[in-house]
Amino acid sequence: MKRPQALEKTIKDAFSVFKSSLGTRRIDKGDHIFLSTHECLGVIQEEFDELKEAIHLNDKQKIQSELLDLLVATFWSLVSLRSKNMHW
């Protein structure tokens, strides 16, 4: 089965939603980095577990919300790592 191509508008819309979610995270939690790769993994794992639960429930709205949470957690882990201020 051939996979359909993502439309440019859909990509832009998804990126806009991500930026909004990232902005909300920064307002809620500030710009403090994760202190270790273990903390990054813990946050990412928690979000991944919540995504799996949403998928098992087949709740598309919850799946989208958890995908965004996972994306933000992964991105913030990258920001934290690139800051070069992680302790370990």
N, CA, C and O atoms as a Maestro MAE file, in Angstrom:
{
 s_m_m2io_version
 :::
 2.0.0
}

f_m_ct {
 s_m_title
 :::
 protein
 m_atom[352] {
  # First column is atom index #
  i_m_mmod_type
  r_m_x_coord
  r_m_y_coord
  r_m_z_coord
  i_m_residue_number
  s_m_chain_name
  s_m_pdb_residue_name
  s_m_pdb_atom_name
  i_m_atomic_number
  :::
  1 25 0.840 -1.179 0.000 1 A "MET " " N  " 7
  2 3 0.000 0.000 0.000 1 A "MET " " CA " 6
  3 2 0.890 1.248 0.000 1 A "MET " " C  " 6
  4 15 1.789 1.386 0.829 1 A "MET " " O  " 8
  5 25 0.625 2.131 -0.924 2 A "LYS " " N  " 7
  6 3 1.403 3.359 -1.040 2 A "LYS " " CA " 6
  7 2 0.961 4.354 0.030 2 A "LYS " " C  " 6
  8 15 -0.231 4.565 0.254 2 A "LYS " " O  " 8
  9 25 1.951 4.958 0.682 3 A "ARG " " N  " 7
  10 3 1.660 5.946 1.723 3 A "ARG " " CA " 6
  11 2 1.398 7.302 1.079 3 A "ARG " " C  " 6
  12 15 2.149 7.726 0.200 3 A "ARG " " O  " 8
  13 25 0.338 7.986 1.509 4 A "PRO " " N  " 7
  14 3 0.092 9.329 0.978 4 A "PRO " " CA " 6
  15 2 1.141 10.314 1.491 4 A "PRO " " C  " 6
  16 15 1.709 10.121 2.566 4 A "PRO " " O  " 8
  17 25 1.388 11.345 0.737 5 A "GLN " " N  " 7
  18 3 2.324 12.394 1.110 5 A "GLN " " CA " 6
  19 2 1.655 13.357 2.090 5 A "GLN " " C  " 6
  20 15 0.465 13.651 1.973 5 A "GLN " " O  " 8
  21 25 2.432 13.841 3.053 6 A "ALA " " N  " 7
  22 3 1.925 14.874 3.956 6 A "ALA " " CA " 6
  23 2 1.844 16.187 3.187 6 A "ALA " " C  " 6
  24 15 2.756 16.534 2.436 6 A "ALA " " O  " 8
  25 25 0.766 16.902 3.375 7 A "LEU " " N  " 7
  26 3 0.603 18.192 2.724 7 A "LEU " " CA " 6
  27 2 1.421 19.248 3.464 7 A "LEU " " C  " 6
  28 15 1.569 19.183 4.685 7 A "LEU " " O  " 8
  29 25 1.942 20.201 2.736 8 A "GLU " " N  " 7
  30 3 2.738 21.275 3.333 8 A "GLU " " CA " 6
  31 2 1.948 22.006 4.420 8 A "GLU " " C  " 6
  32 15 2.498 22.352 5.465 8 A "GLU " " O  " 8
  33 25 0.670 22.237 4.173 9 A "LYS " " N  " 7
  34 3 -0.175 22.906 5.163 9 A "LYS " " CA " 6
  35 2 -0.253 22.084 6.449 9 A "LYS " " C  " 6
  36 15 -0.194 22.645 7.543 9 A "LYS " " O  " 8
  37 25 -0.381 20.783 6.332 10 A "THR " " N  " 7
  38 3 -0.467 19.911 7.508 10 A "THR " " CA " 6
  39 2 0.835 19.951 8.292 10 A "THR " " C  " 6
  40 15 0.823 19.981 9.523 10 A "THR " " O  " 8
  41 25 1.954 19.952 7.585 11 A "ILE " " N  " 7
  42 3 3.262 20.032 8.238 11 A "ILE " " CA " 6
  43 2 3.389 21.358 8.982 11 A "ILE " " C  " 6
  44 15 3.812 21.386 10.138 11 A "ILE " " O  " 8
  45 25 3.027 22.442 8.331 12 A "LYS " " N  " 7
  46 3 3.101 23.767 8.966 12 A "LYS " " CA " 6
  47 2 2.169 23.860 10.168 12 A "LYS " " C  " 6
  48 15 2.534 24.418 11.202 12 A "LYS " " O  " 8
  49 25 0.972 23.313 10.027 13 A "ASP " " N  " 7
  50 3 0.016 23.326 11.142 13 A "ASP " " CA " 6
  51 2 0.559 22.534 12.328 13 A "ASP " " C  " 6
  52 15 0.460 22.978 13.472 13 A "ASP " " O  " 8
  53 25 1.129 21.370 12.059 14 A "ALA " " N  " 7
  54 3 1.679 20.536 13.131 14 A "ALA " " CA " 6
  55 2 2.845 21.238 13.816 14 A "ALA " " C  " 6
  56 15 2.974 21.185 15.039 14 A "ALA " " O  " 8
  57 25 3.688 21.890 13.036 15 A "PHE " " N  " 7
  58 3 4.821 22.616 13.612 15 A "PHE " " CA " 6
  59 2 4.324 23.784 14.470 15 A "PHE " " C  " 6
  60 15 4.889 24.064 15.528 15 A "PHE " " O  " 8
  61 25 3.287 24.452 14.021 16 A "SER " " N  " 7
  62 3 2.706 25.553 14.782 16 A "SER " " CA " 6
  63 2 2.153 25.062 16.120 16 A "SER " " C  " 6
  64 15 2.329 25.721 17.145 16 A "SER " " O  " 8
  65 25 1.486 23.909 16.113 17 A "VAL " " N  " 7
  66 3 0.958 23.331 17.350 17 A "VAL " " CA " 6
  67 2 2.114 22.958 18.282 17 A "VAL " " C  " 6
  68 15 2.025 23.157 19.494 17 A "VAL " " O  " 8
  69 25 3.204 22.416 17.714 18 A "PHE " " N  " 7
  70 3 4.381 22.090 18.525 18 A "PHE " " CA " 6
  71 2 4.951 23.344 19.176 18 A "PHE " " C  " 6
  72 15 5.240 23.345 20.372 18 A "PHE " " O  " 8
  73 25 5.115 24.414 18.395 19 A "LYS " " N  " 7
  74 3 5.664 25.658 18.950 19 A "LYS " " CA " 6
  75 2 4.783 26.197 20.076 19 A "LYS " " C  " 6
  76 15 5.288 26.705 21.077 19 A "LYS " " O  " 8
  77 25 3.477 26.085 19.910 20 A "SER " " N  " 7
  78 3 2.557 26.520 20.945 20 A "SER " " CA " 6
  79 2 2.714 25.667 22.210 20 A "SER " " C  " 6
  80 15 2.726 26.195 23.322 20 A "SER " " O  " 8
  81 25 2.835 24.356 22.035 21 A "SER " " N  " 7
  82 3 3.023 23.452 23.178 21 A "SER " " CA " 6
  83 2 4.344 23.734 23.879 21 A "SER " " C  " 6
  84 15 4.416 23.703 25.107 21 A "SER " " O  " 8
  85 25 5.378 24.007 23.113 22 A "LEU " " N  " 7
  86 3 6.677 24.338 23.691 22 A "LEU " " CA " 6
  87 2 6.581 25.653 24.468 22 A "LEU " " C  " 6
  88 15 7.140 25.772 25.558 22 A "LEU " " O  " 8
  89 25 5.882 26.624 23.917 23 A "GLY " " N  " 7
  90 3 5.699 27.893 24.605 23 A "GLY " " CA " 6
  91 2 4.952 27.722 25.920 23 A "GLY " " C  " 6
  92 15 5.303 28.344 26.923 23 A "GLY " " O  " 8
  93 25 3.936 26.890 25.916 24 A "THR " " N  " 7
  94 3 3.178 26.612 27.136 24 A "THR " " CA " 6
  95 2 4.072 25.959 28.180 24 A "THR " " C  " 6
  96 15 4.005 26.303 29.360 24 A "THR " " O  " 8
  97 25 4.913 25.013 27.748 25 A "ARG " " N  " 7
  98 3 5.828 24.336 28.669 25 A "ARG " " CA " 6
  99 2 6.782 25.343 29.305 25 A "ARG " " C  " 6
  100 15 7.045 25.285 30.506 25 A "ARG " " O  " 8
  101 25 7.293 26.256 28.501 26 A "ARG " " N  " 7
  102 3 8.242 27.250 29.000 26 A "ARG " " CA " 6
  103 2 7.572 28.199 29.988 26 A "ARG " " C  " 6
  104 15 8.192 28.605 30.971 26 A "ARG " " O  " 8
  105 25 6.316 28.557 29.739 27 A "ILE " " N  " 7
  106 3 5.578 29.409 30.674 27 A "ILE " " CA " 6
  107 2 5.320 28.653 31.977 27 A "ILE " " C  " 6
  108 15 5.513 29.193 33.066 27 A "ILE " " O  " 8
  109 25 4.884 27.407 31.855 28 A "ASP " " N  " 7
  110 3 4.527 26.609 33.031 28 A "ASP " " CA " 6
  111 2 5.734 26.216 33.877 28 A "ASP " " C  " 6
  112 15 5.673 26.252 35.106 28 A "ASP " " O  " 8
  113 25 6.834 25.840 33.216 29 A "LYS " " N  " 7
  114 3 7.972 25.258 33.940 29 A "LYS " " CA " 6
  115 2 9.249 26.080 33.861 29 A "LYS " " C  " 6
  116 15 10.245 25.732 34.495 29 A "LYS " " O  " 8
  117 25 9.235 27.156 33.099 30 A "GLY " " N  " 7
  118 3 10.435 27.967 32.951 30 A "GLY " " CA " 6
  119 2 11.418 27.330 31.980 30 A "GLY " " C  " 6
  120 15 11.127 26.314 31.350 30 A "GLY " " O  " 8
  121 25 12.571 27.942 31.877 31 A "ASP " " N  " 7
  122 3 13.592 27.475 30.936 31 A "ASP " " CA " 6
  123 2 14.692 26.669 31.617 31 A "ASP " " C  " 6
  124 15 15.804 26.560 31.100 31 A "ASP " " O  " 8
  125 25 14.376 26.106 32.779 32 A "HIS " " N  " 7
  126 3 15.360 25.291 33.484 32 A "HIS " " CA " 6
  127 2 15.605 23.999 32.706 32 A "HIS " " C  " 6
  128 15 14.666 23.338 32.261 32 A "HIS " " O  " 8
  129 25 16.879 23.653 32.550 33 A "ILE " " N  " 7
  130 3 17.215 22.440 31.800 33 A "ILE " " CA " 6
  131 2 17.056 21.212 32.687 33 A "ILE " " C  " 6
  132 15 16.987 21.317 33.912 33 A "ILE " " O  " 8
  133 25 16.998 20.044 32.046 34 A "PHE " " N  " 7
  134 3 17.090 18.787 32.772 34 A "PHE " " CA " 6
  135 2 18.539 18.650 33.226 34 A "PHE " " C  " 6
  136 15 19.454 19.057 32.510 34 A "PHE " " O  " 8
  137 25 18.752 18.082 34.404 35 A "LEU " " N  " 7
  138 3 20.092 18.044 34.980 35 A "LEU " " CA " 6
  139 2 20.918 16.837 34.563 35 A "LEU " " C  " 6
  140 15 22.136 16.827 34.743 35 A "LEU " " O  " 8
  141 25 20.268 15.821 34.010 36 A "SER " " N  " 7
  142 3 21.019 14.630 33.633 36 A "SER " " CA " 6
  143 2 20.314 13.911 32.487 36 A "SER " " C  " 6
  144 15 19.135 14.137 32.215 36 A "SER " " O  " 8
  145 25 21.061 13.051 31.833 37 A "THR " " N  " 7
  146 3 20.450 12.237 30.779 37 A "THR " " CA " 6
  147 2 19.430 11.284 31.394 37 A "THR " " C  " 6
  148 15 18.468 10.903 30.726 37 A "THR " " O  " 8
  149 25 19.620 10.893 32.647 38 A "HIS " " N  " 7
  150 3 18.656 10.019 33.326 38 A "HIS " " CA " 6
  151 2 17.328 10.746 33.531 38 A "HIS " " C  " 6
  152 15 16.261 10.149 33.391 38 A "HIS " " O  " 8
  153 25 17.396 12.038 33.865 39 A "GLU " " N  " 7
  154 3 16.173 12.820 34.002 39 A "GLU " " CA " 6
  155 2 15.478 12.927 32.646 39 A "GLU " " C  " 6
  156 15 14.257 12.796 32.560 39 A "GLU " " O  " 8
  157 25 16.247 13.162 31.600 40 A "CYS " " N  " 7
  158 3 15.668 13.213 30.244 40 A "CYS " " CA " 6
  159 2 14.927 11.911 29.945 40 A "CYS " " C  " 6
  160 15 13.776 11.921 29.509 40 A "CYS " " O  " 8
  161 25 15.600 10.809 30.183 41 A "LEU " " N  " 7
  162 3 15.003 9.506 29.902 41 A "LEU " " CA " 6
  163 2 13.735 9.296 30.713 41 A "LEU " " C  " 6
  164 15 12.741 8.790 30.191 41 A "LEU " " O  " 8
  165 25 13.760 9.681 31.989 42 A "GLY " " N  " 7
  166 3 12.582 9.511 32.833 42 A "GLY " " CA " 6
  167 2 11.388 10.288 32.320 42 A "GLY " " C  " 6
  168 15 10.274 9.766 32.282 42 A "GLY " " O  " 8
  169 25 11.611 11.528 31.927 43 A "VAL " " N  " 7
  170 3 10.521 12.357 31.417 43 A "VAL " " CA " 6
  171 2 10.010 11.797 30.088 43 A "VAL " " C  " 6
  172 15 8.802 11.689 29.878 43 A "VAL " " O  " 8
  173 25 10.922 11.447 29.205 44 A "ILE " " N  " 7
  174 3 10.532 10.883 27.904 44 A "ILE " " CA " 6
  175 2 9.777 9.571 28.091 44 A "ILE " " C  " 6
  176 15 8.764 9.340 27.431 44 A "ILE " " O  " 8
  177 25 10.262 8.712 28.984 45 A "GLN " " N  " 7
  178 3 9.612 7.418 29.227 45 A "GLN " " CA " 6
  179 2 8.201 7.606 29.771 45 A "GLN " " C  " 6
  180 15 7.276 6.898 29.374 45 A "GLN " " O  " 8
  181 25 8.040 8.560 30.679 46 A "GLU " " N  " 7
  182 3 6.708 8.827 31.233 46 A "GLU " " CA " 6
  183 2 5.746 9.279 30.135 46 A "GLU " " C  " 6
  184 15 4.605 8.820 30.072 46 A "GLU " " O  " 8
  185 25 6.210 10.173 29.277 47 A "GLU " " N  " 7
  186 3 5.360 10.640 28.177 47 A "GLU " " CA " 6
  187 2 5.059 9.507 27.193 47 A "GLU " " C  " 6
  188 15 3.949 9.412 26.669 47 A "GLU " " O  " 8
  189 25 6.044 8.657 26.946 48 A "PHE " " N  " 7
  190 3 5.847 7.526 26.039 48 A "PHE " " CA " 6
  191 2 4.819 6.557 26.613 48 A "PHE " " C  " 6
  192 15 3.969 6.052 25.879 48 A "PHE " " O  " 8
  193 25 4.886 6.294 27.903 49 A "ASP " " N  " 7
  194 3 3.916 5.409 28.549 49 A "ASP " " CA " 6
  195 2 2.504 5.973 28.434 49 A "ASP " " C  " 6
  196 15 1.553 5.228 28.195 49 A "ASP " " O  " 8
  197 25 2.366 7.279 28.603 50 A "GLU " " N  " 7
  198 3 1.056 7.918 28.464 50 A "GLU " " CA " 6
  199 2 0.564 7.845 27.022 50 A "GLU " " C  " 6
  200 15 -0.634 7.693 26.781 50 A "GLU " " O  " 8
  201 25 1.478 7.951 26.068 51 A "LEU " " N  " 7
  202 3 1.105 7.800 24.655 51 A "LEU " " CA " 6
  203 2 0.608 6.386 24.377 51 A "LEU " " C  " 6
  204 15 -0.401 6.203 23.695 51 A "LEU " " O  " 8
  205 25 1.307 5.392 24.900 52 A "LYS " " N  " 7
  206 3 0.872 3.997 24.696 52 A "LYS " " CA " 6
  207 2 -0.533 3.785 25.249 52 A "LYS " " C  " 6
  208 15 -1.359 3.126 24.618 52 A "LYS " " O  " 8
  209 25 -0.800 4.339 26.416 53 A "GLU " " N  " 7
  210 3 -2.129 4.203 27.014 53 A "GLU " " CA " 6
  211 2 -3.188 4.849 26.129 53 A "GLU " " C  " 6
  212 15 -4.253 4.270 25.917 53 A "GLU " " O  " 8
  213 25 -2.908 6.041 25.610 54 A "ALA " " N  " 7
  214 3 -3.857 6.730 24.727 54 A "ALA " " CA " 6
  215 2 -4.099 5.924 23.451 54 A "ALA " " C  " 6
  216 15 -5.221 5.873 22.948 54 A "ALA " " O  " 8
  217 25 -3.048 5.299 22.933 55 A "ILE " " N  " 7
  218 3 -3.199 4.474 21.725 55 A "ILE " " CA " 6
  219 2 -4.062 3.259 22.016 55 A "ILE " " C  " 6
  220 15 -4.911 2.892 21.204 55 A "ILE " " O  " 8
  221 25 -3.854 2.634 23.160 56 A "HIS " " N  " 7
  222 3 -4.676 1.473 23.533 56 A "HIS " " CA " 6
  223 2 -6.147 1.862 23.690 56 A "HIS " " C  " 6
  224 15 -7.035 1.053 23.422 56 A "HIS " " O  " 8
  225 25 -6.402 3.078 24.116 57 A "LEU " " N  " 7
  226 3 -7.776 3.569 24.249 57 A "LEU " " CA " 6
  227 2 -8.348 4.028 22.910 57 A "LEU " " C  " 6
  228 15 -9.552 4.255 22.784 57 A "LEU " " O  " 8
  229 25 -7.471 4.163 21.909 58 A "ASN " " N  " 7
  230 3 -7.848 4.634 20.576 58 A "ASN " " CA " 6
  231 2 -8.522 6.006 20.634 58 A "ASN " " C  " 6
  232 15 -9.483 6.283 19.916 58 A "ASN " " O  " 8
  233 25 -7.982 6.853 21.516 59 A "ASP " " N  " 7
  234 3 -8.504 8.206 21.710 59 A "ASP " " CA " 6
  235 2 -7.613 9.172 20.928 59 A "ASP " " C  " 6
  236 15 -6.546 9.566 21.400 59 A "ASP " " O  " 8
  237 25 -8.057 9.542 19.743 60 A "LYS " " N  " 7
  238 3 -7.216 10.334 18.837 60 A "LYS " " CA " 6
  239 2 -6.833 11.697 19.418 60 A "LYS " " C  " 6
  240 15 -5.717 12.168 19.199 60 A "LYS " " O  " 8
  241 25 -7.736 12.326 20.148 61 A "GLN " " N  " 7
  242 3 -7.414 13.615 20.756 61 A "GLN " " CA " 6
  243 2 -6.330 13.444 21.817 61 A "GLN " " C  " 6
  244 15 -5.389 14.234 21.888 61 A "GLN " " O  " 8
  245 25 -6.471 12.405 22.639 62 A "LYS " " N  " 7
  246 3 -5.478 12.129 23.682 62 A "LYS " " CA " 6
  247 2 -4.148 11.706 23.041 62 A "LYS " " C  " 6
  248 15 -3.083 12.072 23.540 62 A "LYS " " O  " 8
  249 25 -4.196 10.951 21.959 63 A "ILE " " N  " 7
  250 3 -2.975 10.553 21.248 63 A "ILE " " CA " 6
  251 2 -2.226 11.791 20.774 63 A "ILE " " C  " 6
  252 15 -1.012 11.893 20.951 63 A "ILE " " O  " 8
  253 25 -2.948 12.730 20.172 64 A "GLN " " N  " 7
  254 3 -2.302 13.964 19.700 64 A "GLN " " CA " 6
  255 2 -1.676 14.721 20.865 64 A "GLN " " C  " 6
  256 15 -0.552 15.210 20.760 64 A "GLN " " O  " 8
  257 25 -2.393 14.816 21.958 65 A "SER " " N  " 7
  258 3 -1.884 15.518 23.131 65 A "SER " " CA " 6
  259 2 -0.615 14.848 23.670 65 A "SER " " C  " 6
  260 15 0.353 15.526 24.013 65 A "SER " " O  " 8
  261 25 -0.627 13.538 23.739 66 A "GLU " " N  " 7
  262 3 0.542 12.809 24.251 66 A "GLU " " CA " 6
  263 2 1.714 12.854 23.271 66 A "GLU " " C  " 6
  264 15 2.870 12.892 23.693 66 A "GLU " " O  " 8
  265 25 1.430 12.849 21.975 67 A "LEU " " N  " 7
  266 3 2.504 13.011 20.989 67 A "LEU " " CA " 6
  267 2 3.184 14.367 21.161 67 A "LEU " " C  " 6
  268 15 4.408 14.470 21.091 67 A "LEU " " O  " 8
  269 25 2.391 15.389 21.384 68 A "LEU " " N  " 7
  270 3 2.960 16.722 21.607 68 A "LEU " " CA " 6
  271 2 3.786 16.760 22.888 68 A "LEU " " C  " 6
  272 15 4.872 17.341 22.912 68 A "LEU " " O  " 8
  273 25 3.274 16.140 23.958 69 A "ASP " " N  " 7
  274 3 4.038 16.091 25.210 69 A "ASP " " CA " 6
  275 2 5.364 15.361 25.011 69 A "ASP " " C  " 6
  276 15 6.397 15.785 25.528 69 A "ASP " " O  " 8
  277 25 5.328 14.272 24.263 70 A "LEU " " N  " 7
  278 3 6.555 13.504 23.989 70 A "LEU " " CA " 6
  279 2 7.520 14.324 23.138 70 A "LEU " " C  " 6
  280 15 8.725 14.324 23.388 70 A "LEU " " O  " 8
  281 25 7.001 15.009 22.153 71 A "LEU " " N  " 7
  282 3 7.833 15.848 21.288 71 A "LEU " " CA " 6
  283 2 8.488 16.970 22.084 71 A "LEU " " C  " 6
  284 15 9.678 17.236 21.915 71 A "LEU " " O  " 8
  285 25 7.731 17.624 22.939 72 A "VAL " " N  " 7
  286 3 8.282 18.697 23.763 72 A "VAL " " CA " 6
  287 2 9.331 18.146 24.722 72 A "VAL " " C  " 6
  288 15 10.387 18.756 24.893 72 A "VAL " " O  " 8
  289 25 9.059 17.006 25.350 73 A "ALA " " N  " 7
  290 3 10.026 16.399 26.276 73 A "ALA " " CA " 6
  291 2 11.316 16.019 25.553 73 A "ALA " " C  " 6
  292 15 12.410 16.217 26.082 73 A "ALA " " O  " 8
  293 25 11.187 15.484 24.369 74 A "THR " " N  " 7
  294 3 12.366 15.096 23.589 74 A "THR " " CA " 6
  295 2 13.151 16.334 23.156 74 A "THR " " C  " 6
  296 15 14.378 16.364 23.250 74 A "THR " " O  " 8
  297 25 12.447 17.335 22.691 75 A "PHE " " N  " 7
  298 3 13.106 18.580 22.281 75 A "PHE " " CA " 6
  299 2 13.815 19.226 23.471 75 A "PHE " " C  " 6
  300 15 14.955 19.674 23.345 75 A "PHE " " O  " 8
  301 25 13.137 19.276 24.635 76 A "TRP " " N  " 7
  302 3 13.747 19.918 25.796 76 A "TRP " " CA " 6
  303 2 14.948 19.117 26.292 76 A "TRP " " C  " 6
  304 15 15.887 19.684 26.850 76 A "TRP " " O  " 8
  305 25 14.921 17.814 26.092 77 A "SER " " N  " 7
  306 3 16.091 16.991 26.412 77 A "SER " " CA " 6
  307 2 17.267 17.381 25.520 77 A "SER " " C  " 6
  308 15 18.403 17.464 25.988 77 A "SER " " O  " 8
  309 25 16.999 17.619 24.249 78 A "LEU " " N  " 7
  310 3 18.047 18.056 23.325 78 A "LEU " " CA " 6
  311 2 18.579 19.434 23.728 78 A "LEU " " C  " 6
  312 15 19.789 19.659 23.719 78 A "LEU " " O  " 8
  313 25 17.683 20.348 24.077 79 A "VAL " " N  " 7
  314 3 18.104 21.677 24.550 79 A "VAL " " CA " 6
  315 2 19.003 21.522 25.775 79 A "VAL " " C  " 6
  316 15 20.051 22.161 25.871 79 A "VAL " " O  " 8
  317 25 18.591 20.682 26.694 80 A "SER " " N  " 7
  318 3 19.353 20.465 27.928 80 A "SER " " CA " 6
  319 2 20.739 19.906 27.632 80 A "SER " " C  " 6
  320 15 21.734 20.368 28.192 80 A "SER " " O  " 8
  321 25 20.801 18.924 26.761 81 A "LEU " " N  " 7
  322 3 22.087 18.307 26.404 81 A "LEU " " CA " 6
  323 2 22.991 19.315 25.706 81 A "LEU " " C  " 6
  324 15 24.186 19.381 25.994 81 A "LEU " " O  " 8
  325 25 22.434 20.091 24.801 82 A "ARG " " N  " 7
  326 3 23.227 21.063 24.056 82 A "ARG " " CA " 6
  327 2 23.667 22.251 24.915 82 A "ARG " " C  " 6
  328 15 24.579 22.983 24.531 82 A "ARG " " O  " 8
  329 25 23.036 22.447 26.060 83 A "SER " " N  " 7
  330 3 23.417 23.549 26.940 83 A "SER " " CA " 6
  331 2 24.784 23.319 27.581 83 A "SER " " C  " 6
  332 15 25.419 24.254 28.070 83 A "SER " " O  " 8
  333 25 25.222 22.070 27.571 84 A "LYS " " N  " 7
  334 3 26.518 21.669 28.148 84 A "LYS " " CA " 6
  335 2 26.570 21.928 29.655 84 A "LYS " " C  " 6
  336 15 27.656 22.045 30.223 84 A "LYS " " O  " 8
  337 25 25.412 22.019 30.304 85 A "ASN " " N  " 7
  338 3 25.371 22.240 31.741 85 A "ASN " " CA " 6
  339 2 24.816 21.047 32.503 85 A "ASN " " C  " 6
  340 15 24.547 21.141 33.700 85 A "ASN " " O  " 8
  341 25 24.644 19.935 31.820 86 A "MET " " N  " 7
  342 3 24.165 18.738 32.513 86 A "MET " " CA " 6
  343 2 25.261 18.227 33.435 86 A "MET " " C  " 6
  344 15 26.445 18.278 33.099 86 A "MET " " O  " 8
  345 25 24.861 17.739 34.589 87 A "HIS " " N  " 7
  346 3 25.836 17.229 35.560 87 A "HIS " " CA " 6
  347 2 26.353 15.848 35.180 87 A "HIS " " C  " 6
  348 15 27.522 15.542 35.415 87 A "HIS " " O  " 8
  349 25 25.504 15.015 34.599 88 A "TRP " " N  " 7
  350 3 25.895 13.663 34.185 88 A "TRP " " CA " 6
  351 2 24.855 13.098 33.272 88 A "TRP " " C  " 6
  352 15 24.990 11.966 32.808 88 A "TRP " " O  " 8
  :::
 }
 m_bond[351] {
  # First column is bond index #
  i_m_from
  i_m_to
  i_m_order
  :::
  1 1 2 1
  2 2 3 1
  3 3 4 2
  4 3 5 1
  5 5 6 1
  6 6 7 1
  7 7 8 2
  8 7 9 1
  9 9 10 1
  10 10 11 1
  11 11 12 2
  12 11 13 1
  13 13 14 1
  14 14 15 1
  15 15 16 2
  16 15 17 1
  17 17 18 1
  18 18 19 1
  19 19 20 2
  20 19 21 1
  21 21 22 1
  22 22 23 1
  23 23 24 2
  24 23 25 1
  25 25 26 1
  26 26 27 1
  27 27 28 2
  28 27 29 1
  29 29 30 1
  30 30 31 1
  31 31 32 2
  32 31 33 1
  33 33 34 1
  34 34 35 1
  35 35 36 2
  36 35 37 1
  37 37 38 1
  38 38 39 1
  39 39 40 2
  40 39 41 1
  41 41 42 1
  42 42 43 1
  43 43 44 2
  44 43 45 1
  45 45 46 1
  46 46 47 1
  47 47 48 2
  48 47 49 1
  49 49 50 1
  50 50 51 1
  51 51 52 2
  52 51 53 1
  53 53 54 1
  54 54 55 1
  55 55 56 2
  56 55 57 1
  57 57 58 1
  58 58 59 1
  59 59 60 2
  60 59 61 1
  61 61 62 1
  62 62 63 1
  63 63 64 2
  64 63 65 1
  65 65 66 1
  66 66 67 1
  67 67 68 2
  68 67 69 1
  69 69 70 1
  70 70 71 1
  71 71 72 2
  72 71 73 1
  73 73 74 1
  74 74 75 1
  75 75 76 2
  76 75 77 1
  77 77 78 1
  78 78 79 1
  79 79 80 2
  80 79 81 1
  81 81 82 1
  82 82 83 1
  83 83 84 2
  84 83 85 1
  85 85 86 1
  86 86 87 1
  87 87 88 2
  88 87 89 1
  89 89 90 1
  90 90 91 1
  91 91 92 2
  92 91 93 1
  93 93 94 1
  94 94 95 1
  95 95 96 2
  96 95 97 1
  97 97 98 1
  98 98 99 1
  99 99 100 2
  100 99 101 1
  101 101 102 1
  102 102 103 1
  103 103 104 2
  104 103 105 1
  105 105 106 1
  106 106 107 1
  107 107 108 2
  108 107 109 1
  109 109 110 1
  110 110 111 1
  111 111 112 2
  112 111 113 1
  113 113 114 1
  114 114 115 1
  115 115 116 2
  116 115 117 1
  117 117 118 1
  118 118 119 1
  119 119 120 2
  120 119 121 1
  121 121 122 1
  122 122 123 1
  123 123 124 2
  124 123 125 1
  125 125 126 1
  126 126 127 1
  127 127 128 2
  128 127 129 1
  129 129 130 1
  130 130 131 1
  131 131 132 2
  132 131 133 1
  133 133 134 1
  134 134 135 1
  135 135 136 2
  136 135 137 1
  137 137 138 1
  138 138 139 1
  139 139 140 2
  140 139 141 1
  141 141 142 1
  142 142 143 1
  143 143 144 2
  144 143 145 1
  145 145 146 1
  146 146 147 1
  147 147 148 2
  148 147 149 1
  149 149 150 1
  150 150 151 1
  151 151 152 2
  152 151 153 1
  153 153 154 1
  154 154 155 1
  155 155 156 2
  156 155 157 1
  157 157 158 1
  158 158 159 1
  159 159 160 2
  160 159 161 1
  161 161 162 1
  162 162 163 1
  163 163 164 2
  164 163 165 1
  165 165 166 1
  166 166 167 1
  167 167 168 2
  168 167 169 1
  169 169 170 1
  170 170 171 1
  171 171 172 2
  172 171 173 1
  173 173 174 1
  174 174 175 1
  175 175 176 2
  176 175 177 1
  177 177 178 1
  178 178 179 1
  179 179 180 2
  180 179 181 1
  181 181 182 1
  182 182 183 1
  183 183 184 2
  184 183 185 1
  185 185 186 1
  186 186 187 1
  187 187 188 2
  188 187 189 1
  189 189 190 1
  190 190 191 1
  191 191 192 2
  192 191 193 1
  193 193 194 1
  194 194 195 1
  195 195 196 2
  196 195 197 1
  197 197 198 1
  198 198 199 1
  199 199 200 2
  200 199 201 1
  201 201 202 1
  202 202 203 1
  203 203 204 2
  204 203 205 1
  205 205 206 1
  206 206 207 1
  207 207 208 2
  208 207 209 1
  209 209 210 1
  210 210 211 1
  211 211 212 2
  212 211 213 1
  213 213 214 1
  214 214 215 1
  215 215 216 2
  216 215 217 1
  217 217 218 1
  218 218 219 1
  219 219 220 2
  220 219 221 1
  221 221 222 1
  222 222 223 1
  223 223 224 2
  224 223 225 1
  225 225 226 1
  226 226 227 1
  227 227 228 2
  228 227 229 1
  229 229 230 1
  230 230 231 1
  231 231 232 2
  232 231 233 1
  233 233 234 1
  234 234 235 1
  235 235 236 2
  236 235 237 1
  237 237 238 1
  238 238 239 1
  239 239 240 2
  240 239 241 1
  241 241 242 1
  242 242 243 1
  243 243 244 2
  244 243 245 1
  245 245 246 1
  246 246 247 1
  247 247 248 2
  248 247 249 1
  249 249 250 1
  250 250 251 1
  251 251 252 2
  252 251 253 1
  253 253 254 1
  254 254 255 1
  255 255 256 2
  256 255 257 1
  257 257 258 1
  258 258 259 1
  259 259 260 2
  260 259 261 1
  261 261 262 1
  262 262 263 1
  263 263 264 2
  264 263 265 1
  265 265 266 1
  266 266 267 1
  267 267 268 2
  268 267 269 1
  269 269 270 1
  270 270 271 1
  271 271 272 2
  272 271 273 1
  273 273 274 1
  274 274 275 1
  275 275 276 2
  276 275 277 1
  277 277 278 1
  278 278 279 1
  279 279 280 2
  280 279 281 1
  281 281 282 1
  282 282 283 1
  283 283 284 2
  284 283 285 1
  285 285 286 1
  286 286 287 1
  287 287 288 2
  288 287 289 1
  289 289 290 1
  290 290 291 1
  291 291 292 2
  292 291 293 1
  293 293 294 1
  294 294 295 1
  295 295 296 2
  296 295 297 1
  297 297 298 1
  298 298 299 1
  299 299 300 2
  300 299 301 1
  301 301 302 1
  302 302 303 1
  303 303 304 2
  304 303 305 1
  305 305 306 1
  306 306 307 1
  307 307 308 2
  308 307 309 1
  309 309 310 1
  310 310 311 1
  311 311 312 2
  312 311 313 1
  313 313 314 1
  314 314 315 1
  315 315 316 2
  316 315 317 1
  317 317 318 1
  318 318 319 1
  319 319 320 2
  320 319 321 1
  321 321 322 1
  322 322 323 1
  323 323 324 2
  324 323 325 1
  325 325 326 1
  326 326 327 1
  327 327 328 2
  328 327 329 1
  329 329 330 1
  330 330 331 1
  331 331 332 2
  332 331 333 1
  333 333 334 1
  334 334 335 1
  335 335 336 2
  336 335 337 1
  337 337 338 1
  338 338 339 1
  339 339 340 2
  340 339 341 1
  341 341 342 1
  342 342 343 1
  343 343 344 2
  344 343 345 1
  345 345 346 1
  346 346 347 1
  347 347 348 2
  348 347 349 1
  349 349 350 1
  350 350 351 1
  351 351 352 2
  :::
 }
}
